[in-house]
């Protein structure tokens, strides 16, 4: 009898052409599928909780897959041994047949990390801001807070997308500065995200913080659901998917 399994995992996305399988490219999905198929000796198709772009990371990520019967003993350990060092499987567990890694998720959260000084040890996990004039934190916060008043986000969706609605319910949107003032982290959470949404929002906030675009122009773009004239997508290396929640999985507060 076929059973559905969920797996919680994490990955460093620097060496992958995004999550989704791409022709002639190495992706996180293809790497995990190959490992599963090798160990289980059968065709395994996995479904992820979302798509991350090339170079984007996930501190928490969920997949589901179907398999005939019980998984082999010590399966998680064997799978981790087979996978490369930049992908880890934390746990695998059975779920109801209707559970879906993408469509059953009710909460998703991202972090975007910015280093305000050159740091050779975080080249892959934070975007280095190379300019001497730093963005104003209060302006960053004002831009982030503005988003919480809206439910449609066409200005922050990549072009040529096939989504049917631009509606998203935001739960959090705020900036955090490190104690030494040398790092910034943007936190955002919502029930769903549009394609490229977080990096476009970070780009907008930075432009507001630099004084290159006004909060008024951002508000006008949101009010009329139109593109920003100076739209900019932040680089991928600073972005992390950090928290995925499901009604059938217990989450610590």
C-alpha positions in Angstrom: 0.0 0.0 0.0 1.3 3.4 -1.0 2.0 5.9 1.8 2.7 9.6 1.8 5.7 10.9 3.7 6.8 14.4 4.7 10.5 15.3 5.1 11.9 18.3 6.9 15.2 19.5 5.5 17.6 22.4 5.0 20.0 23.4 2.3 22.6 26.0 1.2 21.5 27.0 -2.2 24.8 28.4 -3.5 25.7 25.4 -5.7 22.3 24.8 -7.1 20.2 26.2 -10.0 17.3 26.8 -7.6 14.9 24.3 -6.1 13.0 23.1 -9.1 14.4 20.6 -11.7 15.9 22.4 -14.7 17.2 20.8 -17.9 21.0 20.3 -17.8 21.3 22.1 -14.5 21.8 20.8 -10.9 18.9 21.6 -8.6 18.1 20.8 -5.0 15.0 18.8 -6.1 16.9 16.7 -8.6 19.7 16.0 -6.1 17.2 14.8 -3.5 15.2 12.7 -5.9 18.3 11.0 -7.2 19.3 10.1 -3.6 15.8 8.7 -2.8 15.6 6.7 -6.0 19.1 5.3 -5.5 18.4 4.0 -2.0 14.8 2.9 -2.6 15.5 1.5 -6.0 12.3 2.9 -7.5 11.0 6.1 -9.2 10.3 8.8 -6.6 8.8 12.2 -7.4 9.0 14.8 -4.7 6.9 17.9 -4.2 8.4 20.9 -2.4 6.8 23.5 -0.2 7.9 26.3 -2.7 10.4 27.3 -5.3 13.6 29.0 -4.4 15.8 30.7 -7.0 19.4 30.1 -7.9 21.6 30.9 -4.9 18.7 31.1 -2.3 18.9 29.0 0.9 16.4 27.3 3.2 16.9 26.9 6.9 13.6 25.0 6.9 11.9 23.3 4.0 9.4 20.5 3.6 8.8 18.0 0.8 6.3 15.1 0.4 6.7 11.9 -1.6 4.7 8.7 -2.0 6.3 5.2 -1.4 4.9 1.7 -1.4 5.2 0.5 2.2 7.5 1.2 5.1 10.8 3.0 4.6 14.0 1.0 5.3 15.6 1.0 8.7 17.9 4.0 9.5 16.7 5.6 6.3 17.3 9.2 7.3 20.9 8.4 8.2 21.5 6.6 5.0 19.9 9.4 3.0 22.1 12.0 4.6 25.2 10.0 4.0 24.3 9.9 0.3 23.4 13.6 0.0 26.0 16.3 -0.4 27.1 18.3 2.6 25.0 21.3 1.7 21.7 19.4 2.0 20.5 17.8 5.2 17.4 15.8 6.0 16.2 16.4 9.6 13.3 14.0 9.8 10.9 11.9 7.7 7.5 11.0 8.9 4.2 9.6 7.5 1.2 11.9 6.9 -2.3 11.6 5.6 -2.7 11.0 1.9 -4.2 14.4 1.4 -1.3 16.3 3.1 0.5 18.5 0.5 3.9 20.1 1.1 2.9 23.2 -1.0 -0.8 23.6 -0.7 -1.3 22.6 2.9 1.2 25.2 4.2 -0.5 28.1 6.0 2.6 30.2 7.0 5.9 30.9 5.3 8.7 33.1 6.6 11.9 34.5 5.0 14.9 36.4 6.2 17.2 38.6 4.1 20.7 39.2 5.4 22.8 42.2 4.6 26.4 42.8 5.7 27.4 46.4 5.9 31.1 45.5 6.0 33.1 43.2 3.8 33.1 39.7 5.3 34.9 36.9 3.4 33.2 34.3 5.6 29.6 35.2 4.6 30.0 35.7 0.9 27.4 33.0 0.1 24.9 33.8 3.0 24.7 37.6 3.1 24.7 40.4 0.5 27.6 42.8 1.1 26.4 46.4 0.9 29.4 48.1 -0.7 28.5 51.8 -0.3 29.9 54.1 2.4 26.6 55.9 3.0 24.4 53.4 4.9 20.6 53.3 4.4 18.6 54.9 7.2 17.1 52.3 9.5 13.9 54.3 10.2 13.2 54.7 6.5 13.7 50.9 6.1 11.2 50.3 8.9 8.7 52.8 7.4 8.8 51.0 4.0 8.5 47.6 5.7 5.5 48.7 7.9 3.7 50.2 4.9 3.3 46.7 3.3 1.3 45.5 6.3 -1.6 47.7 5.2 -2.0 45.9 1.8 -3.2 42.6 0.6 -2.2 42.7 -3.1 1.4 43.0 -4.3 1.6 43.3 -8.0 4.5 45.8 -7.7 6.6 43.0 -6.1 6.0 40.1 -8.5 8.4 39.2 -11.3 7.0 39.7 -14.8 5.8 36.8 -16.9 4.3 35.0 -13.9 1.4 32.6 -14.3 -0.2 33.2 -10.9 -4.0 33.8 -10.8 -4.0 36.3 -7.9 -1.6 38.8 -6.4 -3.2 38.5 -2.9 -1.1 37.7 0.1 -1.7 38.0 3.8 1.3 39.4 5.5 1.9 38.5 9.2 5.3 40.3 9.6 7.4 42.8 7.8 10.3 44.5 9.8 14.0 45.2 9.8 16.5 44.3 12.5 19.9 45.8 13.0 22.8 44.0 14.8 24.1 45.4 18.0 27.3 46.5 16.4 25.4 48.2 13.5 27.2 46.2 10.8 24.4 43.9 9.7 20.8 44.1 8.8 18.1 41.4 8.6 14.7 41.8 7.0 12.0 39.5 8.4 8.8 38.8 6.4 6.1 36.2 6.9 2.9 35.5 5.0 0.4 32.8 4.0 2.0 32.8 0.5 4.5 34.7 -1.7 4.6 35.8 -5.3 7.5 34.9 -7.6 10.5 37.0 -6.6 8.5 39.0 -4.1 10.9 39.1 -1.1 13.9 40.2 -3.1 11.9 42.9 -4.8 10.6 44.1 -1.4 14.1 44.2 0.0 15.3 46.2 -3.1 12.4 48.7 -2.6 13.2 49.1 1.1 16.9 49.7 0.4 16.0 52.3 -2.3 13.8 54.1 0.2 16.5 53.9 2.9 19.0 55.4 0.4 16.6 58.2 -0.5 16.4 57.1 -4.1 12.7 56.5 -4.1 10.0 58.0 -1.9 7.6 56.2 0.4 4.8 58.2 -1.5 5.8 56.5 -4.8 5.7 53.1 -3.2 2.3 53.8 -1.7 1.0 55.0 -5.1 2.3 51.8 -6.8 0.5 49.7 -4.2 -2.7 51.7 -4.3 -2.8 51.4 -8.1 -1.1 47.9 -8.3 1.5 49.1 -10.9 5.2 48.6 -11.3 7.7 50.9 -9.4 9.7 53.0 -11.8 13.0 52.1 -10.0 12.3 48.5 -9.2 15.3 46.5 -8.1 15.7 42.9 -7.0 18.2 42.3 -4.2 20.9 39.6 -4.9 19.9 36.0 -4.1 22.7 35.1 -1.6 21.2 36.9 1.3 17.8 35.2 1.2 16.7 32.3 3.4 13.4 30.5 3.7 13.2 30.0 7.5 9.8 28.8 8.7 7.0 26.7 7.1 4.0 25.8 9.1 1.2 23.2 8.7 -2.0 22.7 10.8 -1.1 19.0 11.3 2.5 19.6 12.5 3.3 20.9 16.0 5.4 24.1 16.0 7.2 25.4 19.1 6.3 29.0 19.9 
